[in-house]
């Protein structure tokens, strides 16, 4: 049987800075995964938890 395991990441923003495209966030999870996210001001918020942390 094939099972799909969904991992819920707990993202922590290590740093962020504004750019001409929006706010860039550098994030990590306690499991070791990292991501770079962009919160664009003119776009609807896809990840509201990221936008909240970006201020």
MDAnalysis code that builds the backbone (N, CA, C; Angstrom):
import MDAnalysis as mda
import numpy as np

u = mda.Universe.empty(165, n_residues=55, atom_resindex=np.repeat(np.arange(55), 3), trajectory=True)
u.add_TopologyAttr("name", ["N", "CA", "C"] * 55)
u.add_TopologyAttr("resid", np.arange(1, 56))
u.add_TopologyAttr("resname", ["UNK", "UNK", "UNK", "UNK", "UNK", "UNK", "UNK", "UNK", "UNK", "UNK", "UNK", "UNK", "UNK", "UNK", "UNK", "UNK", "UNK", "UNK", "UNK", "UNK", "UNK", "UNK", "UNK", "UNK", "UNK", "UNK", "UNK", "UNK", "UNK", "UNK", "UNK", "UNK", "UNK", "UNK", "UNK", "UNK", "UNK", "UNK", "UNK", "UNK", "UNK", "UNK", "UNK", "UNK", "UNK", "UNK", "UNK", "UNK", "UNK", "UNK", "UNK", "UNK", "UNK", "UNK", "UNK"])
u.atoms.positions = np.array([
    [0.833, -1.173, 0.000],
    [0.000, 0.000, 0.000],
    [0.888, 1.250, 0.000],
    [0.568, 2.210, -0.857],
    [1.321, 3.453, -0.907],
    [0.691, 4.469, 0.031],
    [1.506, 5.032, 0.877],
    [1.024, 6.050, 1.800],
    [1.736, 7.353, 1.515],
    [0.992, 8.418, 1.515],
    [1.581, 9.742, 1.351],
    [1.685, 10.356, 2.734],
    [2.892, 10.725, 3.104],
    [3.117, 11.332, 4.409],
    [3.222, 12.838, 4.230],
    [2.401, 13.558, 4.937],
    [2.431, 15.017, 4.888],
    [3.206, 15.521, 6.100],
    [4.271, 16.254, 5.835],
    [5.058, 16.836, 6.917],
    [4.635, 18.285, 7.102],
    [4.262, 18.625, 8.294],
    [3.926, 20.008, 8.609],
    [5.188, 20.695, 9.101],
    [5.680, 21.614, 8.301],
    [6.891, 22.335, 8.687],
    [6.545, 23.458, 9.659],
    [7.473, 23.752, 10.510],
    [7.345, 24.860, 11.440],
    [8.412, 25.881, 11.056],
    [8.039, 26.838, 10.214],
    [9.005, 27.769, 9.645],
    [9.383, 28.878, 10.614],
    [10.679, 29.155, 10.677],
    [11.227, 30.258, 11.468],
    [11.971, 31.160, 10.495],
    [11.671, 32.445, 10.523],
    [12.352, 33.388, 9.642],
    [13.688, 33.762, 10.269],
    [14.770, 33.433, 9.552],
    [16.115, 33.766, 10.041],
    [16.480, 35.199, 9.693],
    [16.056, 35.649, 8.517],
    [16.285, 37.032, 8.118],
    [15.314, 37.393, 7.007],
    [15.141, 38.680, 6.800],
    [14.292, 39.168, 5.715],
    [14.765, 40.554, 5.314],
    [14.483, 40.904, 4.063],
    [14.814, 42.245, 3.605],
    [13.914, 42.638, 2.437],
    [13.646, 43.939, 2.319],
    [12.810, 44.414, 1.220],
    [13.599, 44.433, -0.088],
    [12.917, 44.142, -1.168],
    [13.492, 44.235, -2.511],
    [12.474, 44.959, -3.388],
    [12.826, 45.189, -4.637],
    [11.891, 45.833, -5.562],
    [10.692, 44.939, -5.868],
    [10.814, 43.645, -5.607],
    [9.739, 42.685, -5.880],
    [8.869, 42.402, -4.661],
    [9.287, 42.840, -3.495],
    [8.561, 42.563, -2.254],
    [9.554, 42.251, -1.144],
    [9.108, 41.537, -0.126],
    [9.975, 41.173, 0.995],
    [10.451, 39.734, 0.801],
    [11.774, 39.542, 0.832],
    [12.363, 38.210, 0.717],
    [12.624, 37.689, 2.123],
    [12.179, 36.450, 2.378],
    [12.361, 35.826, 3.685],
    [13.238, 34.593, 3.544],
    [14.204, 34.450, 4.417],
    [15.040, 33.249, 4.480],
    [14.583, 32.483, 5.711],
    [14.056, 31.282, 5.487],
    [13.437, 30.536, 6.574],
    [14.019, 29.137, 6.704],
    [13.872, 28.582, 7.912],
    [14.296, 27.207, 8.160],
    [13.257, 26.523, 9.031],
    [13.249, 25.198, 8.938],
    [12.378, 24.369, 9.763],
    [13.275, 23.586, 10.717],
    [12.726, 23.152, 11.827],
    [13.516, 22.386, 12.795],
    [13.993, 21.053, 12.219],
    [13.363, 20.583, 11.130],
    [13.789, 19.326, 10.505],
    [15.018, 19.521, 9.618],
    [15.452, 20.781, 9.420],
    [16.642, 21.050, 8.625],
    [16.368, 21.613, 7.240],
    [15.125, 21.593, 6.798],
    [14.772, 22.118, 5.481],
    [14.798, 23.637, 5.531],
    [15.260, 24.239, 4.448],
    [15.286, 25.699, 4.335],
    [14.495, 26.117, 3.107],
    [14.007, 27.350, 3.133],
    [13.326, 27.888, 1.958],
    [13.534, 29.393, 1.898],
    [13.371, 29.911, 0.697],
    [13.378, 31.347, 0.463],
    [11.988, 31.682, -0.052],
    [11.337, 32.631, 0.580],
    [9.978, 32.999, 0.193],
    [9.936, 34.475, -0.165],
    [9.045, 34.815, -1.068],
    [8.837, 36.202, -1.465],
    [7.404, 36.585, -1.142],
    [7.243, 37.677, -0.421],
    [5.916, 38.217, -0.152],
    [5.802, 39.489, -0.981],
    [5.083, 39.389, -2.097],
    [4.923, 40.522, -3.003],
    [3.753, 41.389, -2.539],
    [3.929, 42.698, -2.484],
    [2.879, 43.566, -1.949],
    [1.612, 43.607, -2.800],
    [1.737, 43.427, -4.102],
    [0.566, 43.545, -4.967],
    [-0.171, 42.226, -5.175],
    [0.348, 41.134, -4.622],
    [-0.268, 39.819, -4.805],
    [-1.073, 39.429, -3.570],
    [-2.140, 38.660, -3.773],
    [-2.845, 38.124, -2.602],
    [-1.899, 37.255, -1.780],
    [-2.101, 37.213, -0.501],
    [-1.228, 36.449, 0.379],
    [-1.511, 34.960, 0.253],
    [-0.517, 34.222, -0.236],
    [-0.640, 32.780, -0.363],
    [-0.348, 32.132, 0.980],
    [0.658, 32.649, 1.671],
    [1.060, 32.121, 2.971],
    [0.871, 33.219, 4.008],
    [-0.310, 33.331, 4.610],
    [-0.541, 34.426, 5.558],
    [0.420, 34.421, 6.733],
    [0.907, 33.236, 7.136],
    [1.849, 33.187, 8.261],
    [3.178, 33.833, 7.895],
    [3.561, 33.778, 6.621],
    [4.797, 34.424, 6.172],
    [4.607, 35.937, 6.156],
    [3.489, 36.383, 5.617],
    [3.227, 37.814, 5.549],
    [3.190, 38.425, 6.943],
    [2.635, 37.714, 7.895],
    [2.563, 38.216, 9.263],
    [3.955, 38.378, 9.861],
    [4.854, 37.433, 9.570],
    [6.215, 37.511, 10.103],
    [7.030, 38.582, 9.400],
    [6.694, 38.885, 8.141],
    [7.441, 39.880, 7.378],
    [7.106, 41.294, 7.824],
    [5.940, 41.459, 8.433],
    [5.546, 42.778, 8.903],
    [5.012, 43.568, 7.781],
])
